Amino acid sequence: MIKQIPITNDEIYELSAFAFQFTPKPEEIEKKKKEKEKQNEIVWGWMEGENLAAKVHLLPLKTLIHGKVIKTGGITMVSTWPEHRRKGAVRQLLIHAIAEMKKEGYLISYLAPFSVPFYRKFGWEMTINEMQFTIPMERVPKYKNISGYVRRMQKGEEAIIKEIYQAYTEQYTGMLVRDELWWEYKILGKEGFTTAISYDNEGRADGYMRYRVKENKMDIDEWVTVTPESRKRQLQFIANHDSMAKEVHMTLPDDDLLPLFMEEPRAKQEQKPYFMTRIVDVEGFLKVYPFLIPSEKEEAYTIKVEDSIFEENSGIYRIQFRNESHVAEKLENAAGQDIITTLTVQQLAMVLMGKNTLEQLYEQEFISGNLKNIKKLDAHLPKKRHPYLADFF
């Protein structure tokens, strides 16, 4: 039986501690309870009698998808006690979560997978990668003559980095719209990190980094640059720590051009799959999706979507472009419609998140159909922004 569990219930923290192998102190649990209450986190549990057997957490989030704010459900802390595994509890919880998210107006869902094949079965798909850099300090480029300056953030200057982050999100698709609670608990609340802000020669803030130096390593928790100059200033700031650290660890978007700024780019660079996306409401997402409408010419395309887990999403969808806008609808009667291609809900997520184009999927024989019209529909998909997520949950 599925039941919503109060976020203050100690059982959920006991299961999390066991499943993810950590031992929180009592004060840490109390802190987490307050944080999760404020953020309106929801927990659904699978009950075996009076006992919690498995659980799924939902974080209410908003993301920027090609510049459009989209209501997004963050799935996290999925876990089961060993004696209740392989009984279908997580399957039922995930299906329940999808249905509840759609009912509450969520259009997409994010999660960080412990297993990509496992979550792919439930409709999630890899859409966001990251690049992890390990750079010997002597290979960090130096820009001694760059204008402007970098200085450590002072108390009361938090609003500055929030504005910089907002500008940074416009370069990518998939980034979180951080609210005040997220900044408080997930970013500024991290202990041991210092924030340094980059300013141009007119005193305008254009980048920041959150970092710590420990045991001869400089760990950069967040690296945000809005201009090439801010990147150079922050690289010089890193190089100024050469007496304290032998190497630098940082995580960036997988399309980041950092190696172009390095005289010797042969540092360790490891691309890693990071987050998966699921479309919760196909029709709802298509209705608000920021398609490109390059001309006033009226066009219409019909696609078939298959969702084996949540059948409400399966069906024929027509997307019509006219009068510099678009209309998307699920057709009750598809008779006479020219379906240009059939996609799984996973493939549709890849396409709409900007991970792959329809033509790429066609060329690799993941989809079939009318290539001419596939290319035409591709032309309406935003491609300027690369998918990236700077946060974790």
C-alpha positions as a printed Julia matrix, in Angstrom:
393×3 Matrix{Float64}:
  0.0    0.0     0.0
  1.25   3.5    -0.89
  0.99   6.18    1.75
  2.31   9.74    2.05
  4.77   9.87    4.94
  5.31  13.02    7.05
  8.73  14.5     6.32
  9.4   14.54   10.08
  9.05  10.76   10.41
 12.32   9.24   11.64
 11.77   6.05    9.59
 12.54   7.78    6.3
 15.92   8.99    7.6
 16.79   5.55    8.95
 16.09   4.01    5.55
 18.07   6.73    3.73
 21.04   6.27    6.06
 21.04   2.52    5.46
 20.51   2.66    1.68
 23.05   5.41    0.99
 25.52   4.28    3.64
 25.97   7.29    5.86
 25.52   7.86    9.58
 23.97  11.23   10.33
 24.19  12.83   13.74
 20.9   13.58   15.53
 21.37  17.32   15.02
 21.95  16.75   11.3
 18.66  14.85   11.03
 16.78  17.65   12.78
 18.37  20.18   10.44
 17.32  18.09    7.44
 13.76  17.82    8.71
 13.45  21.6     8.93
 15.01  22.07    5.51
 12.74  19.53    3.83
  9.63  20.91    5.56
 10.38  24.41    4.31
 10.98  23.14    0.77
  7.67  21.23    0.8
  9.38  17.93    0.01
  6.95  15.01   -0.31
  7.64  11.38    0.6
  5.57   8.44   -0.62
  6.16   5.18    1.17
  5.32   1.58    0.35
  3.96   0.06    3.53
  4.13  -3.57    4.59
  1.6   -3.54    7.4
  2.67  -0.72    9.68
  6.29  -0.8     8.5
  7.93   1.38    5.85
  9.36  -0.95    3.18
 10.37   1.5     0.41
 10.11   5.18   -0.38
 10.4    7.88   -3.04
 10.94  11.61   -2.39
  9.61  14.42   -4.58
 11.26  17.86   -4.61
  9.11  20.65   -6.1
 11.4   22.48   -8.52
 11.4   24.83  -11.48
 13.84  24.63  -14.37
 14.67  26.81  -17.35
 14.1   24.82  -20.55
 15.38  26.91  -23.46
 14.51  30.03  -21.48
 11.03  28.85  -20.44
 10.26  28.23  -16.75
  8.94  24.67  -16.4
  7.46  23.04  -13.29
  9.77  20.1   -12.58
  9.6   17.21  -10.13
 12.9   16.15   -8.6
 12.87  12.44   -7.71
 15.38  11.55   -5.03
 16.2    9.19   -2.14
 14.59   6.18   -3.81
 15.31   3.3    -1.44
 14.09  -0.06   -0.13
 14.96  -2.22    2.85
 16.76  -5.41    1.64
 14.04  -7.78    2.81
 11.49  -5.96    0.64
 13.53  -5.67   -2.57
 12.49  -7.21   -5.89
  8.82  -7.24   -4.94
  7.82  -4.37   -7.22
  7.52  -1.74   -4.48
  9.73   0.85   -6.21
  7.95   0.23   -9.51
  4.6    1.03   -7.92
  6.02   4.06   -6.14
  7.53   5.51   -9.34
  4.31   5.0   -11.31
  2.41   6.62   -8.44
  4.88   9.54   -8.42
  4.44  10.12  -12.17
  0.65  10.13  -11.83
  0.74  12.48   -8.84
  3.18  14.83  -10.56
  0.96  15.08  -13.62
 -2.09  15.72  -11.45
 -0.23  18.57   -9.72
  0.87  20.19  -12.99
  4.47  19.01  -13.24
  5.58  18.72  -16.87
  8.96  17.0   -16.52
 10.95  15.16  -13.86
 14.68  14.97  -13.03
 16.68  12.34  -11.17
 20.29  11.31  -10.63
 20.36   7.57  -11.42
 22.11   4.83   -9.49
 21.45   2.76  -12.63
 20.58   4.22  -16.03
 18.96   1.0   -17.37
 16.76   0.75  -14.27
 15.26   4.24  -14.59
 15.14   4.1   -18.37
 12.57   1.31  -17.96
 10.35   3.83  -16.2
 10.6    6.51  -18.86
 13.58   8.57  -17.71
 16.45   9.15  -20.15
 19.99  10.54  -19.93
 19.89  14.17  -21.03
 22.57  15.96  -19.01
 26.27  15.15  -18.85
 29.09  16.91  -17.04
 32.87  17.17  -17.47
 35.12  16.65  -14.45
 38.55  18.27  -14.67
 41.62  17.46  -12.59
 44.29  20.04  -13.46
 47.85  20.19  -12.1
 48.29  23.67  -10.65
 51.25  24.41  -12.92
 48.95  23.95  -15.95
 46.36  26.46  -14.79
 46.72  29.36  -17.26
 47.86  32.73  -15.94
 46.4   36.02  -17.12
 48.41  38.57  -15.17
 47.46  41.54  -17.32
 43.7   40.97  -17.51
 41.66  44.02  -16.49
 39.3   43.93  -13.53
 39.78  41.99  -10.31
 38.58  39.07   -8.16
 37.88  39.41   -4.45
 36.28  37.26   -1.78
 32.59  37.84   -1.15
 31.71  39.9     1.9
 28.75  39.37    4.19
 25.62  40.91    2.68
 26.76  40.48   -0.93
 24.82  37.26   -1.58
 22.46  39.07   -3.97
 25.4   39.72   -6.31
 26.1   36.05   -6.98
 22.39  35.3    -7.33
 22.2   37.83  -10.18
 25.29  36.34  -11.8
 23.84  32.84  -11.57
 20.63  34.06  -13.22
 22.63  35.47  -16.15
 24.64  32.24  -16.37
 21.5   30.08  -16.64
 20.61  31.84  -19.89
 23.59  30.13  -21.57
 22.16  26.64  -20.97
 18.95  24.65  -20.89
 17.88  22.58  -17.9
 19.24  24.78  -15.1
 17.34  25.17  -11.83
 15.46  28.33  -11.0
 16.89  28.62   -7.49
 14.6   30.03   -4.85
 15.79  31.59   -1.59
 15.53  28.31    0.3
 17.67  26.53   -2.29
 20.34  29.2    -1.97
 20.19  29.04    1.8
 20.38  25.26    2.23
 21.98  23.88   -0.92
 24.49  26.57   -1.89
 25.42  29.09    0.78
 24.74  26.6     3.56
 27.58  24.3     2.48
 30.25  24.52    5.14
 33.92  25.1     4.38
 33.54  26.9     1.05
 34.62  30.44    0.21
 33.06  32.54   -2.54
 35.13  34.81   -4.78
 33.49  37.27   -7.18
 34.92  38.52  -10.49
 34.49  42.2   -11.42
 35.31  43.97  -14.68
 37.27  47.22  -14.78
 34.07  49.2   -14.24
 33.18  47.25  -11.1
 30.44  45.1   -12.65
 30.24  41.55  -11.33
 30.49  38.98  -14.14
 31.39  35.67  -12.49
 32.01  33.85   -9.23
 33.45  30.66   -7.86
 32.87  28.72   -4.63
 35.94  26.8    -3.52
 37.95  25.32   -0.71
 41.63  24.42   -0.36
 42.42  21.35    1.67
 45.23  18.79    1.69
 47.0   20.33   -1.32
 43.81  20.26   -3.42
 41.63  23.11   -4.59
 38.05  21.91   -4.98
 35.8   24.24   -6.93
 32.21  23.5    -5.97
 30.67  26.03   -8.35
 32.23  27.88  -11.28
 30.11  30.55  -12.95
 31.37  32.79  -15.75
 29.31  35.16  -17.87
 32.13  36.62  -20.01
 35.5   35.34  -21.32
 37.21  37.99  -19.18
 35.58  36.65  -16.01
 36.9   33.2   -16.87
 40.43  34.55  -17.29
 40.26  36.49  -14.02
 39.09  33.43  -12.13
 41.8   31.25  -13.68
 44.4   33.77  -12.53
 42.8   33.74   -9.07
 43.14  29.94   -9.01
 46.78  30.2   -10.1
 47.44  32.52   -7.15
 46.91  29.51   -4.88
 49.96  27.68   -6.26
 51.7   27.72   -2.87
 48.69  26.03   -1.24
 47.51  23.42   -3.75
 49.09  21.06   -6.24
 45.96  20.35   -8.29
 42.52  21.75   -9.03
 39.23  19.8    -9.21
 36.27  21.35  -10.98
 33.09  20.22  -12.73
 31.8   22.04  -15.8
 29.3   21.52  -18.63
 30.46  18.8   -21.0
 30.71  21.32  -23.85
 32.78  23.82  -21.85
 35.67  25.45  -23.71
 38.07  25.56  -20.78
 40.78  23.57  -22.69
 40.95  26.41  -25.27
 42.09  28.74  -22.48
 44.89  26.4   -21.41
 48.35  26.5   -22.98
 48.74  22.81  -22.08
 45.24  21.28  -22.15
 46.36  17.72  -21.44
 44.8   17.5   -18.02
 42.45  14.77  -16.87
 39.02  15.35  -18.4
 36.29  12.84  -17.64
 32.83  13.14  -19.15
 30.16  11.59  -16.94
 26.44  11.01  -17.42
 24.79  13.11  -14.73
 20.98  13.56  -14.73
 18.03  11.9   -16.42
 14.8   13.58  -17.54
 11.3   12.23  -17.91
  8.38  13.94  -19.59
  5.51  13.66  -17.1
  2.85  15.3   -19.29
  3.6   15.06  -23.02
  0.69  17.2   -24.19
  1.25  19.8   -21.48
  4.96  20.05  -22.26
  4.41  20.34  -26.01
  1.84  23.1   -25.44
  4.28  25.39  -23.61
  7.55  24.27  -25.21
  9.45  27.24  -26.74
  9.59  26.02  -30.33
 11.33  28.24  -32.86
  8.96  29.78  -35.39
 11.26  31.15  -38.1
  8.58  32.19  -40.59
  4.93  33.14  -40.88
  4.31  30.1   -43.07
  1.72  27.74  -41.58
  3.04  24.23  -40.96
  1.81  21.19  -39.09
  3.54  17.98  -38.02
  2.11  14.83  -36.46
  4.15  12.49  -34.29
  3.36   9.33  -32.37
  4.61   9.0   -28.79
  4.87   5.7   -26.91
  5.0    5.59  -23.11
  4.85   1.99  -21.89
  4.75   2.93  -18.18
  2.29   5.83  -18.19
 -0.18   5.14  -20.98
 -1.87   8.53  -20.61
  1.08   9.97  -22.53
  0.86   7.5   -25.41
 -0.87   8.74  -28.53
 -0.78  10.88  -31.65
  0.2   14.54  -31.26
 -0.19  17.33  -33.78
  2.02  20.42  -33.59
  0.87  23.33  -35.72
  2.86  26.52  -36.35
  1.0   29.65  -37.38
  0.82  33.38  -36.66
  4.24  33.32  -34.95
  3.02  30.82  -32.36
  2.23  27.12  -32.09
 -0.62  24.88  -31.0
 -0.03  21.32  -29.76
 -2.76  18.81  -29.1
 -3.31  15.11  -28.58
 -5.62  13.75  -31.27
 -8.53  11.53  -30.37
 -8.93  10.5   -33.99
 -5.73  10.26  -36.02
 -7.38   9.01  -39.22
 -5.82  10.58  -42.29
 -2.9   12.08  -40.37
  0.58  11.83  -41.9
  2.69  10.66  -38.95
  6.26  11.74  -39.65
  7.86   9.54  -36.96
  7.24   7.5   -33.82
  9.23   8.23  -30.66
  9.38   6.73  -27.2
  8.84   9.16  -24.33
 12.57   8.78  -23.6
 13.55   9.8   -27.13
 11.18  12.76  -27.01
 12.87  13.94  -23.81
 16.28  13.77  -25.49
 15.04  15.86  -28.4
 13.16  18.51  -26.41
 15.98  18.9   -23.88
 18.44  19.54  -26.72
 20.52  16.42  -26.13
 19.96  15.08  -29.66
 18.12  16.12  -32.8
 15.47  14.11  -34.58
 17.78  13.8   -37.57
 20.54  12.32  -35.4
 18.15   9.71  -34.03
 17.02   8.95  -37.59
 20.59   8.61  -38.9
 21.46   6.14  -36.14
 18.26   4.16  -36.85
 16.65   4.8   -33.47
 13.61   6.24  -35.25
 12.24   5.97  -38.78
  9.84   8.01  -40.85
  9.71  10.86  -43.31
 13.22  12.35  -43.24
 12.22  15.49  -45.13
  9.57  16.37  -42.56
 11.79  15.22  -39.7
 14.35  17.83  -40.79
 11.62  20.46  -41.05
 10.41  19.78  -37.51
 14.02  19.82  -36.32
 14.26  23.4   -37.59
 11.67  24.41  -35.0
 13.7   22.99  -32.08
 15.95  25.4   -30.12
 19.62  24.46  -30.46
 21.45  27.47  -29.06
 21.58  26.23  -25.47
 23.34  23.04  -24.33
 21.75  20.96  -21.53
 23.41  21.41  -18.15
 22.56  21.28  -14.45
 24.86  22.93  -11.91
 23.03  21.44   -8.9
 22.56  18.04   -7.3
 19.79  16.49   -5.21
